[in-house]
């Protein structure tokens, strides 16, 4: 009995026995954690959006590099040079020696 009186007289109990405070607390917990559009979910989604935007920027840079490469490969001399250097292509009756220097 004495314990119950102590609890009922505490500030915490008086505060949370108020129906408005109780409903507000339940509502905030619901909005912050339990709802499908909760704050936690929104933070995760914003993080994913930022990651995807960074990937878009990176891919756009790669596209620009590829466009420059395509523009240079329209010339037959640069096309032949590219094929020989990157893909080790050769002409008929020609031998290629690859020399690797160890550092």
C-alpha positions as CSV (number, residue, x, y, z in Angstrom):
1,X,0.0,0.0,0.0
2,X,2.7,2.4,1.0
3,X,4.6,1.7,-2.3
4,X,1.5,2.5,-4.4
5,X,1.1,5.8,-2.5
6,X,4.7,6.7,-3.2
7,X,4.3,5.8,-6.9
8,X,1.1,7.8,-7.2
9,X,2.7,10.8,-5.6
10,X,5.7,10.8,-7.8
11,X,6.2,13.5,-10.5
12,X,6.7,10.9,-13.2
13,X,3.3,9.2,-12.5
14,X,1.5,12.5,-12.4
15,X,3.0,13.6,-15.6
16,X,2.2,10.4,-17.5
17,X,-1.2,9.9,-16.0
18,X,-2.3,13.0,-17.9
19,X,-4.2,11.6,-20.9
20,X,-2.8,14.3,-23.2
21,X,0.8,13.6,-22.4
22,X,0.2,9.9,-22.7
23,X,-1.5,10.2,-26.1
24,X,1.3,12.6,-27.3
25,X,4.0,10.2,-26.2
26,X,2.3,7.2,-28.0
27,X,1.9,9.3,-31.1
28,X,5.5,10.4,-31.1
29,X,6.7,6.8,-30.7
30,X,4.4,5.7,-33.5
31,X,5.6,8.5,-35.9
32,X,9.3,8.1,-35.0
33,X,9.6,4.3,-35.1
34,X,6.6,2.3,-36.0
35,X,5.0,4.0,-39.0
36,X,5.9,3.0,-42.6
37,X,7.0,6.6,-43.2
38,X,8.9,6.9,-39.9
39,X,11.8,9.1,-39.4
40,X,14.2,6.2,-39.3
41,X,12.9,5.0,-42.7
42,X,13.2,8.5,-44.1
43,X,16.8,8.8,-42.9
44,X,17.7,5.4,-44.6
45,X,16.0,6.5,-47.8
46,X,17.9,9.8,-47.9
47,X,21.1,7.9,-47.5
48,X,20.2,5.7,-50.4
49,X,19.3,8.7,-52.5
50,X,22.6,10.3,-51.8
51,X,24.5,7.1,-52.7
52,X,22.6,6.9,-56.0
53,X,23.2,10.5,-56.9
54,X,26.9,10.0,-56.3
55,X,26.8,6.9,-58.6
56,X,25.0,9.0,-61.2
57,X,27.7,11.6,-61.1
58,X,30.4,9.0,-61.4
59,X,28.7,7.3,-64.4
60,X,28.2,10.7,-66.1
61,X,31.9,11.3,-65.8
62,X,32.6,7.9,-67.3
63,X,30.2,8.7,-70.2
64,X,32.1,11.9,-70.9
65,X,35.4,10.0,-71.0
66,X,33.9,7.4,-73.3
67,X,32.5,10.1,-75.6
68,X,36.0,11.7,-75.9
69,X,37.4,8.2,-76.7
70,X,34.8,7.6,-79.4
71,X,35.6,11.0,-80.9
72,X,39.3,10.2,-81.1
73,X,38.6,6.7,-82.5
74,X,36.9,8.1,-85.6
75,X,40.4,8.7,-87.0
76,X,41.8,5.5,-88.5
77,X,45.3,6.1,-87.2
78,X,44.2,6.6,-83.6
79,X,41.9,3.5,-84.0
80,X,44.8,1.4,-85.0
81,X,46.9,2.7,-82.2
82,X,44.2,2.0,-79.7
83,X,43.7,-1.5,-81.0
84,X,47.4,-2.3,-80.8
85,X,47.9,-0.8,-77.3
86,X,44.8,-1.9,-75.5
87,X,43.8,-5.1,-77.2
88,X,47.1,-6.3,-78.5
89,X,45.8,-6.6,-82.1
90,X,48.2,-7.0,-85.0
91,X,48.4,-7.0,-88.7
92,X,48.7,-10.1,-90.8
93,X,52.3,-11.5,-91.0
94,X,53.3,-9.4,-88.0
95,X,54.5,-10.6,-84.6
96,X,54.1,-8.7,-81.3
97,X,56.4,-8.9,-78.4
98,X,55.1,-7.7,-75.1
99,X,57.9,-6.6,-72.7
100,X,57.0,-6.1,-69.1
101,X,59.3,-4.2,-66.9
102,X,59.4,-5.2,-63.2
103,X,59.8,-2.5,-60.7
